[in-house]
Amino acid sequence: MSDCYYRPLPLPSGGRWRLAGGWTGFSQFELLRRGAAPRIVDEAPAEVLAALTAPRPGILGLSMDAPRVMGIVNATPDSFSDGGVYDPAAQARALLEAGADILDIGGESTRPGAGEVPLTQEIARILPAIRALPGARLSVDTRKAAVAQAAMEAGAGLVNDVSGFDFDPDLPGLVAAAGVPVCLMHAQGLPRDMQDDPRYGDVLLDVYDALRARVARAEAAGIPRARIIVDPGIGFGKTQAHNLAILRRISLYHGLGCPVLLGVSRKRFVGTIGKAPLPAERMPGTLALTLAAIAQGIQIHRVHDVAGILQGIRLWQALNGNENENGNEKPE
């Protein structure tokens, strides 16, 4: 466990260094220590700077030098947001048409209080949607090796494990052998009990350390860092205060040397703060958090409302893009 943590302070343009080879620059760091007030510093150790500035390898053929949108396909009857209200294959096609870069297809709800789904049932839920989308960039949202195997055989090219390899000991070896990328998420507890009483010493740093340990475990299993994505797990064993603490300083997680995925779409705290009791009404709040994270260099955004989120991202890019102050294109 490190005593010092260096968070890059993102700048909308310019800066001494590029953050993760992407669209955001930085010139200073926020030095974070447990039990101490943050300090702004101008330098960091060479290995820290190398991890923060190294361009991230592409995922599923997508470069990580621009924000990417992952559309959510819930092949479940009990998802917190939209379970059972649409045909998964049809919804998947609609999200692709709306512009999703990747689709994340899951057959087991991970909402607070949800129980485990039998393997055969989870597989039966996801395979029709995967098979209906030949050639698409597909992720399987599962904690289980058998489900991941079936999904990959049907065409999925990425495994999104909300347990961060904590649930099924067979999954790391399977992912390593298959040579596919994996997203390792942080969660405290299992879905059935994760929101009962989540506690941390320092949530931002505790999650960082836990993700660092998950990355190390994946590498030990034979998965190179170039194929690892990390996700701080907003809403998974975290209170509203925990979620906000992570989001305010989410650029810290670039220090892990991996692309960062964010999943805030329609979460309960978005509705609580934004006064939107129904999940389907939470797109504006989701967009606000998405753009704030993009300003901190976060690469992948897992969302329900692909068209609306992409519209907001395009406007953000236009405001922060390649034009001078008079509205003319900058010369190359």
One Martini backbone bead per residue (centre of mass of N, CA, C, O) as a GRO file, in nm:
protein
  332
    1MET     BB    1   0.094   0.037   0.025
    2SER     BB    2   0.070   0.358  -0.035
    3ASP     BB    3   0.139   0.682   0.099
    4CYS     BB    4   0.121   0.807  -0.195
    5TYR     BB    5  -0.095   1.017  -0.402
    6TYR     BB    6  -0.136   1.106  -0.756
    7ARG     BB    7  -0.333   1.364  -0.884
    8PRO     BB    8  -0.431   1.478  -1.169
    9LEU     BB    9  -0.482   1.812  -1.296
   10PRO     BB   10  -0.701   1.897  -1.511
   11LEU     BB   11  -0.702   2.033  -1.845
   12PRO     BB   12  -0.866   2.149  -2.125
   13SER     BB   13  -0.575   2.262  -2.205
   14GLY     BB   14  -0.276   2.173  -2.231
   15GLY     BB   15   0.012   2.133  -2.067
   16ARG     BB   16   0.282   1.932  -1.995
   17TRP     BB   17   0.079   1.686  -2.011
   18ARG     BB   18  -0.068   1.389  -2.108
   19LEU     BB   19  -0.355   1.206  -2.034
   20ALA     BB   20  -0.327   0.894  -2.144
   21GLY     BB   21  -0.309   1.012  -2.445
   22GLY     BB   22  -0.531   1.225  -2.454
   23TRP     BB   23  -0.748   1.521  -2.421
   24THR     BB   24  -0.587   1.573  -2.152
   25GLY     BB   25  -0.424   1.789  -1.934
   26PHE     BB   26  -0.122   1.848  -1.721
   27SER     BB   27   0.088   2.015  -1.442
   28GLN     BB   28  -0.037   1.889  -1.178
   29PHE     BB   29  -0.076   1.779  -0.832
   30GLU     BB   30  -0.248   1.580  -0.598
   31LEU     BB   31  -0.155   1.518  -0.277
   32LEU     BB   32  -0.227   1.207  -0.116
   33ARG     BB   33  -0.318   1.133   0.230
   34ARG     BB   34  -0.373   0.975   0.505
   35GLY     BB   35  -0.490   1.217   0.728
   36ALA     BB   36  -0.441   1.444   0.506
   37ALA     BB   37  -0.408   1.718   0.342
   38PRO     BB   38  -0.416   1.835   0.049
   39ARG     BB   39  -0.162   1.886  -0.214
   40ILE     BB   40   0.010   2.095  -0.429
   41VAL     BB   41   0.214   1.975  -0.701
   42ASP     BB   42   0.481   1.962  -0.962
   43GLU     BB   43   0.573   1.668  -0.876
   44ALA     BB   44   0.668   1.323  -0.963
   45PRO     BB   45   0.736   1.026  -0.991
   46ALA     BB   46   0.835   0.859  -1.266
   47GLU     BB   47   0.630   0.620  -1.246
   48VAL     BB   48   0.380   0.796  -1.224
   49LEU     BB   49   0.409   0.958  -1.485
   50ALA     BB   50   0.410   0.715  -1.675
   51ALA     BB   51   0.123   0.611  -1.603
   52LEU     BB   52  -0.029   0.887  -1.677
   53THR     BB   53   0.092   0.920  -1.993
   54ALA     BB   54   0.040   0.663  -2.116
   55PRO     BB   55  -0.090   0.526  -2.370
   56ARG     BB   56  -0.372   0.353  -2.437
   57PRO     BB   57  -0.473   0.077  -2.540
   58GLY     BB   58  -0.676  -0.072  -2.730
   59ILE     BB   59  -1.035  -0.164  -2.747
   60LEU     BB   60  -1.173  -0.345  -2.979
   61GLY     BB   61  -1.037  -0.122  -3.184
   62LEU     BB   62  -1.038   0.114  -2.976
   63SER     BB   63  -0.946   0.406  -2.904
   64MET     BB   64  -0.833   0.609  -2.602
   65ASP     BB   65  -0.850   0.929  -2.734
   66ALA     BB   66  -1.164   0.894  -2.671
   67PRO     BB   67  -1.471   0.888  -2.590
   68ARG     BB   68  -1.665   0.603  -2.480
   69VAL     BB   69  -1.965   0.407  -2.555
   70MET     BB   70  -2.161   0.195  -2.341
   71GLY     BB   71  -2.419  -0.013  -2.387
   72ILE     BB   72  -2.707  -0.123  -2.217
   73VAL     BB   73  -2.801  -0.479  -2.179
   74ASN     BB   74  -3.088  -0.612  -2.018
   75ALA     BB   75  -3.138  -0.970  -1.973
   76THR     BB   76  -3.365  -0.885  -1.746
   77PRO     BB   77  -3.646  -0.874  -1.513
   78ASP     BB   78  -3.468  -0.706  -1.250
   79SER     BB   79  -3.379  -0.445  -1.320
   80PHE     BB   80  -3.370  -0.128  -1.189
   81SER     BB   81  -3.450   0.019  -1.473
   82ASP     BB   82  -3.537  -0.217  -1.737
   83GLY     BB   83  -3.659  -0.479  -1.662
   84GLY     BB   84  -3.852  -0.646  -1.905
   85VAL     BB   85  -3.922  -0.395  -2.134
   86TYR     BB   86  -3.744  -0.555  -2.352
   87ASP     BB   87  -3.582  -0.663  -2.628
   88PRO     BB   88  -3.253  -0.722  -2.633
   89ALA     BB   89  -3.190  -0.731  -2.939
   90ALA     BB   90  -3.340  -0.470  -3.014
   91GLN     BB   91  -3.191  -0.285  -2.821
   92ALA     BB   92  -2.909  -0.332  -2.932
   93ARG     BB   93  -2.962  -0.222  -3.215
   94ALA     BB   94  -3.047   0.063  -3.121
   95LEU     BB   95  -2.775   0.138  -2.985
   96LEU     BB   96  -2.605   0.114  -3.238
   97GLU     BB   97  -2.762   0.327  -3.403
   98ALA     BB   98  -2.696   0.556  -3.181
   99GLY     BB   99  -2.354   0.491  -3.133
  100ALA     BB  100  -2.239   0.262  -2.998
  101ASP     BB  101  -1.930   0.108  -2.940
  102ILE     BB  102  -2.050  -0.073  -2.707
  103LEU     BB  103  -2.187  -0.376  -2.569
  104ASP     BB  104  -2.354  -0.466  -2.257
  105ILE     BB  105  -2.431  -0.804  -2.166
  106GLY     BB  106  -2.682  -0.908  -1.925
  107GLY     BB  107  -2.827  -1.188  -1.696
  108GLU     BB  108  -2.757  -1.035  -1.408
  109SER     BB  109  -2.851  -0.873  -1.150
  110THR     BB  110  -2.680  -0.588  -0.953
  111ARG     BB  111  -2.869  -0.492  -0.769
  112PRO     BB  112  -2.975  -0.414  -0.482
  113GLY     BB  113  -3.061  -0.741  -0.349
  114ALA     BB  114  -2.960  -0.935  -0.544
  115GLY     BB  115  -2.945  -1.247  -0.669
  116GLU     BB  116  -2.856  -1.541  -0.787
  117VAL     BB  117  -2.809  -1.690  -1.105
  118PRO     BB  118  -2.832  -1.942  -1.288
  119LEU     BB  119  -2.638  -2.040  -1.539
  120THR     BB  120  -2.847  -2.131  -1.753
  121GLN     BB  121  -3.016  -1.871  -1.735
  122GLU     BB  122  -2.801  -1.661  -1.805
  123ILE     BB  123  -2.728  -1.777  -2.081
  124ALA     BB  124  -3.017  -1.773  -2.208
  125ARG     BB  125  -3.043  -1.458  -2.199
  126ILE     BB  126  -2.779  -1.367  -2.382
  127LEU     BB  127  -2.744  -1.524  -2.655
  128PRO     BB  128  -2.952  -1.395  -2.850
  129ALA     BB  129  -2.815  -1.113  -2.856
  130ILE     BB  130  -2.534  -1.197  -2.950
  131ARG     BB  131  -2.626  -1.356  -3.215
  132ALA     BB  132  -2.771  -1.085  -3.338
  133LEU     BB  133  -2.448  -0.940  -3.343
  134PRO     BB  134  -2.260  -0.959  -3.581
  135GLY     BB  135  -1.955  -0.768  -3.546
  136ALA     BB  136  -1.989  -0.659  -3.277
  137ARG     BB  137  -1.913  -0.488  -2.988
  138LEU     BB  138  -1.880  -0.716  -2.711
  139SER     BB  139  -2.003  -0.750  -2.379
  140VAL     BB  140  -1.985  -0.939  -2.078
  141ASP     BB  141  -2.195  -0.940  -1.786
  142THR     BB  142  -1.992  -1.119  -1.556
  143ARG     BB  143  -1.878  -1.359  -1.285
  144LYS     BB  144  -1.871  -1.617  -1.486
  145ALA     BB  145  -1.707  -1.853  -1.664
  146ALA     BB  146  -1.936  -2.003  -1.817
  147VAL     BB  147  -2.064  -1.749  -1.933
  148ALA     BB  148  -1.818  -1.633  -2.076
  149GLN     BB  149  -1.771  -1.871  -2.262
  150ALA     BB  150  -2.043  -1.862  -2.413
  151ALA     BB  151  -2.015  -1.567  -2.509
  152MET     BB  152  -1.752  -1.597  -2.672
  153GLU     BB  153  -1.857  -1.818  -2.866
  154ALA     BB  154  -2.089  -1.604  -2.972
  155GLY     BB  155  -1.896  -1.299  -2.973
  156ALA     BB  156  -1.759  -1.202  -2.735
  157GLY     BB  157  -1.468  -0.962  -2.641
  158LEU     BB  158  -1.562  -0.896  -2.335
  159VAL     BB  159  -1.510  -0.878  -1.978
  160ASN     BB  160  -1.750  -0.786  -1.715
  161ASP     BB  161  -1.647  -0.774  -1.373
  162VAL     BB  162  -1.797  -0.677  -1.075
  163SER     BB  163  -1.585  -0.846  -0.881
  164GLY     BB  164  -1.283  -0.851  -0.974
  165PHE     BB  165  -1.230  -1.173  -0.930
  166ASP     BB  166  -1.395  -1.266  -0.652
  167PHE     BB  167  -1.605  -1.501  -0.739
  168ASP     BB  168  -1.439  -1.661  -0.981
  169PRO     BB  169  -1.146  -1.851  -1.004
  170ASP     BB  170  -1.179  -1.924  -1.327
  171LEU     BB  171  -1.176  -1.649  -1.485
  172PRO     BB  172  -0.881  -1.557  -1.527
  173GLY     BB  173  -0.785  -1.802  -1.699
  174LEU     BB  174  -0.989  -1.768  -1.926
  175VAL     BB  175  -0.908  -1.484  -2.015
  176ALA     BB  176  -0.614  -1.545  -2.074
  177ALA     BB  177  -0.662  -1.770  -2.289
  178ALA     BB  178  -0.847  -1.585  -2.481
  179GLY     BB  179  -0.732  -1.279  -2.511
  180VAL     BB  180  -0.915  -1.081  -2.354
  181PRO     BB  181  -1.062  -0.828  -2.229
  182VAL     BB  182  -1.098  -0.661  -1.900
  183CYS     BB  183  -1.325  -0.566  -1.639
  184LEU     BB  184  -1.243  -0.425  -1.318
  185MET     BB  185  -1.436  -0.410  -1.037
  186HIS     BB  186  -1.555  -0.240  -0.758
  187ALA     BB  187  -1.667  -0.414  -0.456
  188GLN     BB  188  -1.871  -0.422  -0.158
  189GLY     BB  189  -1.972  -0.703  -0.175
  190LEU     BB  190  -2.282  -0.817  -0.250
  191PRO     BB  191  -2.574  -0.734  -0.391
  192ARG     BB  192  -2.754  -0.831  -0.143
  193ASP     BB  193  -2.543  -0.643   0.079
  194MET     BB  194  -2.377  -0.377  -0.017
  195GLN     BB  195  -2.598  -0.150   0.117
  196ASP     BB  196  -2.617  -0.186   0.426
  197ASP     BB  197  -2.287  -0.093   0.538
  198PRO     BB  198  -2.077   0.098   0.408
  199ARG     BB  199  -1.710   0.107   0.462
  200TYR     BB  200  -1.439   0.353   0.508
  201GLY     BB  201  -1.156   0.527   0.548
  202ASP     BB  202  -1.085   0.592   0.225
  203VAL     BB  203  -1.244   0.559  -0.057
  204LEU     BB  204  -1.051   0.649  -0.279
  205LEU     BB  205  -0.798   0.480  -0.171
  206ASP     BB  206  -0.925   0.203  -0.125
  207VAL     BB  207  -1.007   0.158  -0.421
  208TYR     BB  208  -0.730   0.183  -0.542
  209ASP     BB  209  -0.600  -0.055  -0.391
  210ALA     BB  210  -0.802  -0.270  -0.489
  211LEU     BB  211  -0.743  -0.235  -0.792
  212ARG     BB  212  -0.443  -0.292  -0.782
  213ALA     BB  213  -0.482  -0.585  -0.682
  214ARG     BB  214  -0.648  -0.682  -0.927
  215VAL     BB  215  -0.435  -0.628  -1.140
  216ALA     BB  216  -0.218  -0.812  -1.021
  217ARG     BB  217  -0.386  -1.072  -1.038
  218ALA     BB  218  -0.425  -1.068  -1.343
  219GLU     BB  219  -0.125  -1.076  -1.417
  220ALA     BB  220  -0.067  -1.348  -1.268
  221ALA     BB  221  -0.278  -1.497  -1.476
  222GLY     BB  222  -0.188  -1.358  -1.777
  223ILE     BB  223  -0.285  -1.053  -1.787
  224PRO     BB  224  -0.231  -0.784  -1.947
  225ARG     BB  225  -0.257  -0.448  -1.897
  226ALA     BB  226  -0.356  -0.393  -2.199
  227ARG     BB  227  -0.638  -0.574  -2.105
  228ILE     BB  228  -0.713  -0.357  -1.878
  229ILE     BB  229  -0.993  -0.248  -1.690
  230VAL     BB  230  -1.128   0.006  -1.477
  231ASP     BB  231  -1.373   0.018  -1.192
  232PRO     BB  232  -1.501   0.187  -0.907
  233GLY     BB  233  -1.809   0.126  -0.846
  234ILE     BB  234  -2.066   0.284  -0.857
  235GLY     BB  235  -2.293   0.172  -0.603
  236PHE     BB  236  -2.089  -0.059  -0.489
  237GLY     BB  237  -2.069  -0.026  -0.175
  238LYS     BB  238  -2.201   0.282  -0.169
  239THR     BB  239  -2.257   0.588  -0.093
  240GLN     BB  240  -2.320   0.897  -0.181
  241ALA     BB  241  -2.057   1.010  -0.060
  242HIS     BB  242  -1.871   0.810  -0.196
  243ASN     BB  243  -1.938   0.872  -0.489
  244LEU     BB  244  -1.855   1.175  -0.481
  245ALA     BB  245  -1.561   1.137  -0.395
  246ILE     BB  246  -1.477   0.988  -0.653
  247LEU     BB  247  -1.575   1.191  -0.874
  248ARG     BB  248  -1.400   1.439  -0.790
  249ARG     BB  249  -1.119   1.224  -0.813
  250ILE     BB  250  -1.099   1.018  -1.069
  251SER     BB  251  -0.808   1.075  -1.191
  252LEU     BB  252  -0.642   0.887  -1.006
  253TYR     BB  253  -0.693   0.608  -1.176
  254HIS     BB  254  -0.469   0.653  -1.395
  255GLY     BB  255  -0.232   0.533  -1.213
  256LEU     BB  256  -0.291   0.224  -1.313
  257GLY     BB  257  -0.259   0.215  -1.644
  258CYS     BB  258  -0.570   0.225  -1.726
  259PRO     BB  259  -0.857   0.218  -1.835
  260VAL     BB  260  -1.163   0.395  -1.756
  261LEU     BB  261  -1.471   0.302  -1.610
  262LEU     BB  262  -1.811   0.437  -1.609
  263GLY     BB  263  -2.108   0.379  -1.381
  264VAL     BB  264  -2.401   0.608  -1.351
  265SER     BB  265  -2.653   0.514  -1.480
  266ARG     BB  266  -2.944   0.578  -1.310
  267LYS     BB  267  -2.873   0.611  -1.033
  268ARG     BB  268  -2.997   0.674  -0.728
  269PHE     BB  269  -2.830   0.935  -0.660
  270VAL     BB  270  -2.924   1.089  -0.909
  271GLY     BB  271  -3.222   1.104  -0.817
  272THR     BB  272  -3.184   1.234  -0.542
  273ILE     BB  273  -3.036   1.493  -0.632
  274GLY     BB  274  -3.226   1.542  -0.906
  275LYS     BB  275  -3.527   1.469  -0.861
  276ALA     BB  276  -3.555   1.147  -0.987
  277PRO     BB  277  -3.737   0.872  -0.918
  278LEU     BB  278  -3.707   0.773  -1.208
  279PRO     BB  279  -3.479   0.622  -1.401
  280ALA     BB  280  -3.575   0.743  -1.689
  281GLU     BB  281  -3.517   1.056  -1.565
  282ARG     BB  282  -3.167   1.042  -1.546
  283MET     BB  283  -3.006   1.159  -1.790
  284PRO     BB  284  -2.910   1.446  -1.709
  285GLY     BB  285  -2.741   1.349  -1.465
  286THR     BB  286  -2.564   1.155  -1.620
  287LEU     BB  287  -2.442   1.368  -1.809
  288ALA     BB  288  -2.307   1.545  -1.599
  289LEU     BB  289  -2.112   1.320  -1.496
  290THR     BB  290  -1.983   1.246  -1.764
  291LEU     BB  291  -1.854   1.525  -1.829
  292ALA     BB  292  -1.686   1.542  -1.572
  293ALA     BB  293  -1.519   1.285  -1.642
  294ILE     BB  294  -1.408   1.374  -1.914
  295ALA     BB  295  -1.248   1.615  -1.787
  296GLN     BB  296  -1.075   1.361  -1.639
  297GLY     BB  297  -1.026   1.128  -1.881
  298ILE     BB  298  -1.253   0.934  -1.915
  299GLN     BB  299  -1.313   0.674  -2.150
  300ILE     BB  300  -1.561   0.493  -2.033
  301HIS     BB  301  -1.931   0.480  -2.086
  302ARG     BB  302  -2.198   0.342  -1.904
  303VAL     BB  303  -2.518   0.337  -2.076
  304HIS     BB  304  -2.855   0.379  -2.168
  305ASP     BB  305  -2.855   0.684  -2.314
  306VAL     BB  306  -2.694   0.715  -2.589
  307ALA     BB  307  -2.797   0.956  -2.756
  308GLY     BB  308  -2.790   1.174  -2.529
  309ILE     BB  309  -2.492   1.142  -2.448
  310LEU     BB  310  -2.368   1.197  -2.730
  311GLN     BB  311  -2.470   1.480  -2.760
  312GLY     BB  312  -2.313   1.597  -2.519
  313ILE     BB  313  -2.029   1.515  -2.613
  314ARG     BB  314  -2.026   1.675  -2.879
  315LEU     BB  315  -2.048   1.951  -2.742
  316TRP     BB  316  -1.799   1.929  -2.567
  317GLN     BB  317  -1.602   1.892  -2.805
  318ALA     BB  318  -1.665   2.160  -2.947
  319LEU     BB  319  -1.575   2.345  -2.703
  320ASN     BB  320  -1.280   2.162  -2.687
  321GLY     BB  321  -1.163   2.206  -2.964
  322ASN     BB  322  -1.028   2.290  -3.302
  323GLU     BB  323  -1.047   2.613  -3.205
  324ASN     BB  324  -1.054   2.937  -3.208
  325GLU     BB  325  -1.173   3.232  -3.066
  326ASN     BB  326  -1.310   3.302  -3.370
  327GLY     BB  327  -1.411   3.010  -3.500
  328ASN     BB  328  -1.159   2.896  -3.629
  329GLU     BB  329  -0.970   2.682  -3.765
  330LYS     BB  330  -0.697   2.530  -3.689
  331PRO     BB  331  -0.400   2.485  -3.788
  332GLU     BB  332  -0.183   2.215  -3.856
   0.00000   0.00000   0.00000
